[in-house]
Amino acid sequence: MKKKSITGIIVVALFIIGIIAALIVYKKMQMVPEKSQVGEEPETVVLSADENPFGIEIKKINEDYDLTRNYYKDYDNTGLQKYIIPVIFTDKRSYIAEMRESGYCQYGYESKEEGLVAEITEQQRKNWLELTEKDIKRVIEQNKDEELYHFRISDDYKILYLDVSKEILNSQSTFTAKMSSLMTLTYDSEIYHVLNGTKNWSLQIIVTDMETGKELENIKFPEEDYNLSIETWDNL
């Protein structure tokens, strides 16, 4: 995950699109409370086909867009619950802008002391949790018929199992799709546990070879990085 590559860029792009799409769906599925008075909104642009082959609306964040709590002119967190999002896979500016517009939370901002903060009502917490669990099940179901990899996850969403074939290294599109799903499941696990009060969230990722059943990786994310490569099989 530390190495820069074309595949990595594609994976991150796919994940960003997935998060934006999820936020849009959430916004349509619930009645959002009346908006607080806010500062300057991010500029909305539709990128060209070359820049955005998916053809969806993407936010272009103004350089002076306020990421802090000062964005809200009538901030009042009475009765709200505060949660810290420790790990995100998109840039924080885009994440905060989409979080604010989606209705996921009452207030979303960056704090120097705490990091990325979401302040939400109990109903918003329940809605976010419900959609997170549905998304986990969707991704697992969506990938169940893949020939080169399969996902399973424990009932408490703390352990993610990945069975993968070495042949996946010969298909960049399949490898990219697998990585995109892996990142989505990792993010969903994080949100599920953070919203349930877990202070030090982590996800155990156990990877096994589909053909031999031998363990390829067993890591604790985010303390350890996921890094599946040809060397992984060579070191069996």
C-alpha positions as CSV (number, residue, x, y, z in Angstrom):
1,M,0.0,0.0,0.0
2,K,3.0,2.2,0.3
3,K,4.2,1.7,-3.2
4,K,2.9,4.1,-5.9
5,S,1.6,2.5,-9.0
6,I,-1.0,2.9,-11.7
7,T,-3.0,0.2,-10.0
8,G,-2.9,2.1,-6.8
9,I,-4.2,5.2,-8.5
10,I,-7.1,3.3,-10.0
11,V,-8.0,1.6,-6.7
12,V,-8.1,4.9,-4.9
13,A,-10.2,6.4,-7.7
14,L,-12.7,3.6,-7.5
15,F,-12.9,3.8,-3.8
16,I,-13.6,7.6,-3.9
17,I,-16.3,7.0,-6.4
18,G,-17.8,4.3,-4.2
19,I,-17.8,6.6,-1.1
20,I,-19.4,9.5,-3.1
21,A,-22.1,7.2,-4.5
22,A,-22.8,5.8,-1.0
23,L,-23.1,9.3,0.4
24,I,-25.5,10.3,-2.4
25,V,-27.7,7.2,-1.7
26,Y,-27.7,7.9,2.0
27,K,-28.8,11.5,1.3
28,K,-31.8,10.4,-0.7
29,M,-32.8,7.7,1.8
30,Q,-33.4,9.9,4.8
31,M,-34.9,13.3,5.7
32,V,-32.0,15.5,6.6
33,P,-32.5,17.9,9.5
34,E,-32.7,21.6,8.7
35,K,-29.2,22.8,7.7
36,S,-27.2,24.9,10.1
37,Q,-25.9,28.2,8.8
38,V,-22.6,27.4,7.1
39,G,-19.6,29.0,5.4
40,E,-18.6,28.9,1.8
41,E,-19.8,25.7,0.0
42,P,-17.3,23.7,-2.2
43,E,-17.6,24.5,-5.9
44,T,-19.5,21.8,-7.8
45,V,-18.0,20.8,-11.2
46,V,-18.6,18.0,-13.7
47,L,-15.2,16.8,-14.9
48,S,-14.6,16.0,-18.6
49,A,-14.7,12.4,-19.8
50,D,-10.9,12.2,-19.7
51,E,-10.8,13.3,-16.1
52,N,-14.0,11.4,-15.0
53,P,-15.0,8.4,-17.1
54,F,-17.8,7.6,-14.7
55,G,-19.6,10.8,-15.6
56,I,-20.8,11.7,-12.1
57,E,-20.7,14.9,-10.2
58,I,-17.6,15.4,-8.2
59,K,-16.8,18.1,-5.8
60,K,-13.9,20.5,-6.5
61,I,-12.9,21.8,-3.1
62,N,-12.1,25.4,-2.9
63,E,-8.7,26.2,-1.4
64,D,-10.3,28.4,1.3
65,Y,-13.1,25.9,2.1
66,D,-13.2,25.7,5.9
67,L,-12.6,22.2,7.2
68,T,-12.8,23.2,10.9
69,R,-15.8,23.6,13.2
70,N,-15.8,27.3,12.3
71,Y,-17.6,26.4,9.1
72,Y,-20.8,26.2,11.1
73,K,-22.0,29.7,12.0
74,D,-24.6,28.5,14.5
75,Y,-22.8,25.5,16.0
76,D,-24.6,23.9,18.9
77,N,-23.9,20.2,19.7
78,T,-26.4,19.9,22.5
79,G,-27.5,16.3,22.7
80,L,-25.1,15.1,19.9
81,Q,-22.7,12.2,20.2
82,K,-19.1,12.7,19.0
83,Y,-17.1,10.1,17.1
84,I,-13.6,10.3,15.8
85,I,-12.9,8.7,12.3
86,P,-9.3,7.5,12.5
87,V,-8.7,6.2,9.0
88,I,-10.0,7.4,5.7
89,F,-9.0,6.3,2.2
90,T,-9.9,9.5,0.4
91,D,-8.4,13.0,1.0
92,K,-9.9,14.6,4.1
93,R,-11.2,17.7,2.2
94,S,-13.4,15.6,-0.1
95,Y,-14.5,13.4,2.8
96,I,-15.5,16.2,5.0
97,A,-17.4,18.0,2.2
98,E,-19.3,14.9,1.2
99,M,-20.0,14.0,4.9
100,R,-21.5,17.4,5.5
101,E,-23.8,17.3,2.4
102,S,-24.9,13.7,2.8
103,G,-26.8,13.9,6.1
104,Y,-24.5,11.3,7.7
105,C,-23.9,13.7,10.6
106,Q,-25.0,17.0,12.0
107,Y,-21.5,18.3,12.1
108,G,-18.4,17.1,10.3
109,Y,-15.0,18.8,10.7
110,E,-11.3,18.5,11.4
111,S,-9.9,19.2,14.8
112,K,-6.2,19.7,15.5
113,E,-6.6,18.0,18.8
114,E,-8.9,15.1,17.9
115,G,-8.6,14.6,14.1
116,L,-11.6,14.0,11.9
117,V,-14.8,14.5,13.9
118,A,-18.4,13.5,13.3
119,E,-21.1,14.8,15.7
120,I,-24.4,13.0,15.2
121,T,-27.9,12.4,16.6
122,E,-28.8,8.9,17.8
123,Q,-31.1,8.5,14.8
124,Q,-28.2,9.4,12.4
125,R,-26.0,6.9,14.2
126,K,-28.6,4.1,13.7
127,N,-29.1,5.1,10.1
128,W,-25.4,5.1,9.4
129,L,-24.9,1.7,11.1
130,E,-27.8,0.2,9.2
131,L,-26.4,1.3,5.8
132,T,-22.9,0.2,6.8
133,E,-24.0,-3.3,7.5
134,K,-26.0,-3.4,4.3
135,D,-23.0,-2.3,2.4
136,I,-20.8,-5.0,3.9
137,K,-23.4,-7.6,2.9
138,R,-23.6,-6.1,-0.6
139,V,-19.9,-6.3,-1.2
140,I,-19.6,-9.9,0.1
141,E,-22.6,-10.9,-2.1
142,Q,-21.3,-9.0,-5.1
143,N,-18.0,-10.9,-5.0
144,K,-19.2,-14.3,-4.1
145,D,-19.0,-15.7,-7.7
146,E,-15.5,-14.4,-8.4
147,E,-13.2,-17.1,-9.6
148,L,-9.9,-15.7,-8.3
149,Y,-10.9,-14.4,-4.9
150,H,-13.7,-14.6,-2.2
151,F,-14.4,-12.6,0.9
152,R,-15.8,-13.7,4.2
153,I,-16.2,-11.6,7.4
154,S,-16.9,-12.6,11.0
155,D,-20.2,-11.8,12.5
156,D,-18.7,-9.1,14.7
157,Y,-16.9,-7.5,11.6
158,K,-13.5,-7.8,13.3
159,I,-12.0,-10.4,11.1
160,L,-11.9,-10.3,7.3
161,Y,-11.0,-13.5,5.4
162,L,-9.7,-13.3,1.9
163,D,-9.2,-16.5,-0.2
164,V,-7.2,-15.6,-3.3
165,S,-5.6,-17.3,-6.3
166,K,-2.1,-16.5,-7.4
167,E,-3.6,-16.1,-10.9
168,I,-5.1,-12.8,-9.8
169,L,-1.7,-11.2,-10.3
170,N,-2.1,-11.8,-14.1
171,S,-5.3,-9.8,-14.2
172,Q,-5.0,-6.1,-13.4
173,S,-8.7,-5.4,-13.6
174,T,-9.6,-8.3,-11.3
175,F,-6.8,-7.3,-8.9
176,T,-8.1,-3.7,-8.9
177,A,-11.7,-4.8,-8.3
178,K,-10.5,-7.0,-5.4
179,M,-8.5,-4.1,-3.8
180,S,-11.5,-1.8,-4.2
181,S,-13.8,-4.2,-2.4
182,L,-11.1,-4.8,0.3
183,M,-10.9,-1.1,1.0
184,T,-14.6,-0.7,1.1
185,L,-15.0,-3.6,3.6
186,T,-12.1,-2.2,5.7
187,Y,-13.8,1.2,5.8
188,D,-17.2,-0.3,6.6
189,S,-15.7,-2.3,9.5
190,E,-14.1,0.8,10.9
191,I,-17.3,2.9,10.7
192,Y,-19.3,0.0,12.3
193,H,-17.0,-0.2,15.3
194,V,-16.4,3.5,15.7
195,L,-20.2,4.1,15.8
196,N,-20.5,1.3,18.4
197,G,-18.0,3.1,20.7
198,T,-14.8,1.2,19.9
199,K,-11.9,3.5,20.8
200,N,-9.0,1.6,19.2
201,W,-10.4,0.1,16.0
202,S,-8.6,-2.5,14.1
203,L,-9.4,-5.2,11.5
204,Q,-7.6,-8.5,11.3
205,I,-7.2,-9.5,7.7
206,I,-6.3,-13.2,7.0
207,V,-5.4,-14.1,3.5
208,T,-5.1,-17.7,2.3
209,D,-4.1,-19.2,-1.0
210,M,-7.2,-20.5,-2.7
211,E,-5.5,-23.5,-4.2
212,T,-3.4,-24.8,-1.3
213,G,-5.2,-23.3,1.7
214,K,-1.9,-21.9,3.1
215,E,-1.9,-18.7,4.9
216,L,-0.3,-15.8,2.9
217,E,-0.9,-12.9,5.3
218,N,-2.3,-12.3,8.7
219,I,-2.2,-8.6,9.6
220,K,-3.8,-6.2,12.0
221,F,-4.9,-3.2,10.0
222,P,-4.2,-0.2,10.3
223,E,-1.1,-1.0,12.4
224,E,0.1,-3.3,9.6
225,D,-0.2,-2.8,5.9
226,Y,-1.8,-5.2,3.4
227,N,0.7,-5.9,0.6
228,L,-0.1,-8.9,-1.5
229,S,2.5,-9.5,-4.3
230,I,4.4,-12.2,-6.2
231,E,6.9,-12.3,-3.3
232,T,4.0,-13.3,-1.0
233,W,3.7,-16.6,-2.8
234,D,7.5,-17.0,-3.2
235,N,7.9,-16.8,0.5
236,L,5.4,-19.6,1.3
